[in-house]
């Protein structure tokens, strides 16, 4: 199945570079490119892509257009996935993206575009109702929350903390097992222990647990930068 993608990026050079990267992804078809929020909205309505790949900032205000569009699409086009691209690791914007749910949503740093394979995987995951969070975002959330006095993260062992980071990245139990060199059943037991420790025992499926981990970890973050 071919994934039909619309790209939103105001920089011509970045737009051309991303377009070339997408051309190398076998199952992705870039059907349109846009340079501002208004044209991106109109194009989405016209072509109904499977996934929108968009910069977080673009005209008219260069603030959080990508996040606002992603939230609008939850109502107007809930079947369309959104992959947000950002120049910097900004956990507060990632939280805004996932606040209403993590299904069909991803937040990546632009530096990941150097790897067409990683970009392709993110598009596929979002198209298949999954979610992706850039590892650097997770690292910042974990570090910030761990510094908080009385944090529930203090209840976790180092291995559990490492596993929580992988959960927040949206990795499957099988992927976590391979990365840690343990069995899938061992991962399941560890995850159950983690969520009991964090009072999140009801968050069992991948999308809900990504959202739960991010919402929990982000409560110490500062307000978005202008």
C-alpha positions as CSV (number, residue, x, y, z in Angstrom):
1,X,0.0,0.0,0.0
2,X,1.3,3.5,-0.9
3,X,1.1,6.2,1.7
4,X,0.0,9.5,0.2
5,X,1.7,12.4,2.0
6,X,1.3,16.2,1.9
7,X,4.3,18.2,3.0
8,X,4.1,21.6,4.8
9,X,7.4,23.5,5.0
10,X,8.0,27.2,4.4
11,X,11.7,26.9,3.6
12,X,12.3,26.2,-0.1
13,X,15.6,24.4,0.5
14,X,14.1,22.3,3.3
15,X,11.1,21.5,1.3
16,X,13.1,20.3,-1.7
17,X,15.4,18.3,0.6
18,X,12.5,16.6,2.3
19,X,10.8,15.9,-1.1
20,X,14.0,14.2,-2.3
21,X,14.2,12.1,0.8
22,X,10.6,11.0,0.4
23,X,11.2,10.1,-3.2
24,X,13.7,7.5,-1.9
25,X,11.0,5.9,0.3
26,X,9.5,3.1,-1.8
27,X,5.9,3.0,-0.4
28,X,5.5,6.8,0.0
29,X,3.9,9.1,-2.6
30,X,4.4,12.9,-2.0
31,X,1.2,14.3,-3.6
32,X,1.6,18.0,-2.7
33,X,3.8,20.5,-1.0
34,X,2.8,23.7,0.8
35,X,4.6,26.7,2.2
36,X,2.0,28.1,4.7
37,X,-0.8,27.1,7.0
38,X,-3.7,28.3,4.8
39,X,-2.5,26.5,1.7
40,X,-1.8,23.4,3.7
41,X,-5.3,23.3,5.0
42,X,-6.8,23.8,1.6
43,X,-4.6,21.1,0.0
44,X,-5.5,18.6,2.7
45,X,-9.2,19.2,2.1
46,X,-8.7,18.8,-1.7
47,X,-6.5,15.7,-1.8
48,X,-7.2,13.9,1.5
49,X,-3.8,12.5,2.1
50,X,-3.0,9.5,4.4
51,X,-0.4,11.5,6.4
52,X,0.6,15.2,6.7
53,X,4.3,15.8,7.3
54,X,4.6,19.4,8.5
55,X,7.0,21.8,10.1
56,X,6.0,23.0,13.6
57,X,6.4,26.6,12.5
58,X,5.3,28.3,9.3
59,X,3.5,31.4,8.0
60,X,1.6,33.3,9.1
61,X,2.9,33.5,12.7
62,X,5.8,31.1,12.8
63,X,4.8,29.8,16.2
64,X,2.9,26.5,16.5
65,X,1.0,26.2,13.2
66,X,1.8,22.5,12.8
67,X,0.5,21.6,16.3
68,X,-2.7,23.6,15.7
69,X,-3.3,21.9,12.4
70,X,-2.8,18.5,14.0
71,X,-5.4,19.3,16.6
72,X,-7.8,20.6,14.0
73,X,-7.5,17.5,12.0
74,X,-8.6,15.3,14.9
75,X,-12.0,16.8,14.4
76,X,-12.2,17.6,10.6
77,X,-10.2,14.6,9.3
78,X,-9.6,12.0,12.1
79,X,-8.3,9.4,9.7
80,X,-5.4,11.6,8.5
81,X,-2.1,11.1,10.4
82,X,0.3,13.9,11.3
83,X,4.1,13.8,11.6
84,X,5.4,17.1,13.2
85,X,8.9,18.2,12.3
86,X,10.8,20.5,14.7
87,X,14.3,22.1,14.6
88,X,14.7,21.8,18.3
89,X,13.7,19.4,21.1
90,X,10.7,21.1,22.6
91,X,8.8,18.8,25.0
92,X,6.0,21.2,25.7
93,X,5.0,21.2,22.0
94,X,5.2,17.4,21.9
95,X,2.8,17.4,24.8
96,X,0.4,19.7,23.1
97,X,0.5,17.3,20.1
98,X,-0.3,14.3,22.2
99,X,-2.6,15.9,24.7
100,X,-5.8,14.8,23.0
101,X,-4.4,11.3,22.1
102,X,-1.3,9.8,20.5
103,X,-2.9,7.7,17.8
104,X,-1.7,8.7,14.3
105,X,0.6,11.3,15.6
106,X,4.4,11.7,15.6
107,X,7.0,14.3,16.7
108,X,10.4,14.2,15.1
109,X,13.4,16.4,15.0
110,X,14.5,17.5,11.6
111,X,17.9,16.0,12.1
112,X,16.2,12.6,11.7
113,X,15.5,13.4,8.1
114,X,19.1,12.5,7.3
115,X,17.9,8.9,7.6
116,X,15.2,8.1,5.0
117,X,14.6,4.8,6.7
118,X,13.7,6.4,10.0
119,X,11.4,8.9,8.3
120,X,9.7,6.1,6.3
121,X,9.2,4.1,9.5
122,X,7.6,7.1,11.2
123,X,5.2,7.6,8.3
124,X,4.3,4.0,8.3
125,X,3.7,3.8,12.0
126,X,1.5,6.9,11.9
127,X,-0.4,5.5,8.9
128,X,-1.0,2.3,10.8
129,X,-2.6,4.1,13.8
130,X,0.7,4.2,15.8
131,X,2.7,7.0,17.3
132,X,6.3,8.1,17.4
133,X,8.2,10.4,19.8
134,X,11.7,11.5,19.1
135,X,14.1,9.9,21.6
136,X,15.7,13.3,22.5
137,X,12.3,14.6,23.6
138,X,11.9,11.6,25.8
139,X,15.4,12.1,27.2
140,X,14.6,15.7,28.2
141,X,11.3,14.8,29.8
142,X,12.9,12.0,31.8
143,X,15.8,14.2,32.9
144,X,13.6,17.1,33.9
145,X,11.2,14.9,35.8
146,X,13.8,12.9,37.6
147,X,15.2,16.1,39.1
148,X,11.9,17.0,40.7
149,X,11.8,16.4,44.4
150,X,9.4,13.6,45.3
151,X,9.1,12.4,41.7
152,X,7.4,9.1,41.3
153,X,10.3,8.2,38.9
154,X,12.3,7.7,42.1
155,X,10.3,4.5,42.6
156,X,11.8,3.0,39.5
157,X,15.0,1.0,39.1
158,X,17.5,2.2,36.4
159,X,16.3,-0.6,34.1
160,X,12.7,0.3,34.7
161,X,13.5,3.9,33.9
162,X,15.2,2.9,30.7
163,X,12.2,0.8,29.7
164,X,9.9,3.7,30.4
165,X,11.9,5.8,28.0
166,X,11.4,3.2,25.3
167,X,7.7,3.1,26.1
168,X,7.4,6.8,25.7
169,X,9.1,6.5,22.3
170,X,6.3,4.3,21.2
171,X,8.4,1.1,20.9
172,X,6.6,-2.2,20.9
173,X,7.1,-4.8,23.6
174,X,9.0,-7.0,21.1
175,X,11.3,-4.1,20.1
176,X,12.0,-3.3,23.8
177,X,12.8,-7.0,24.4
178,X,15.3,-7.1,21.5
179,X,16.9,-3.9,22.7
180,X,17.3,-5.0,26.3
181,X,18.1,-8.6,25.5
182,X,15.2,-10.1,27.6
183,X,12.1,-12.0,26.7
184,X,8.9,-10.4,25.6
185,X,7.2,-11.9,28.7
186,X,9.9,-10.2,30.8
187,X,9.2,-6.9,29.2
188,X,5.4,-7.3,29.9
189,X,6.1,-8.0,33.6
190,X,8.4,-5.0,33.8
191,X,5.9,-2.7,32.1
192,X,3.2,-3.8,34.5
193,X,5.5,-3.0,37.4
194,X,6.3,0.4,36.0
195,X,2.8,1.5,35.5
196,X,1.7,0.2,39.0
197,X,4.6,2.3,40.4
198,X,3.4,5.4,38.5
199,X,-0.3,4.8,39.3
200,X,-0.9,4.2,35.5
201,X,-1.9,0.6,35.7
202,X,-4.7,1.0,33.2
203,X,-2.5,2.2,30.4
204,X,-1.7,-1.1,28.7
205,X,-1.9,-0.6,24.9
206,X,0.9,1.2,23.0
207,X,-0.9,4.4,22.2
208,X,-2.4,4.9,25.7
209,X,0.8,4.2,27.4
210,X,2.7,6.7,25.2
211,X,0.2,9.4,26.1
212,X,0.2,8.4,29.8
213,X,4.0,8.5,30.0
214,X,4.3,11.8,28.2
215,X,1.5,13.5,30.3
216,X,3.1,12.3,33.5
217,X,6.7,13.3,32.5
218,X,5.8,16.7,31.1
219,X,4.3,18.3,34.1
220,X,7.6,20.0,35.0
221,X,8.2,21.5,31.6
222,X,8.3,25.3,31.0
223,X,5.9,27.2,28.8
224,X,6.6,27.1,25.0
225,X,9.3,29.5,23.7
226,X,8.0,32.3,21.5
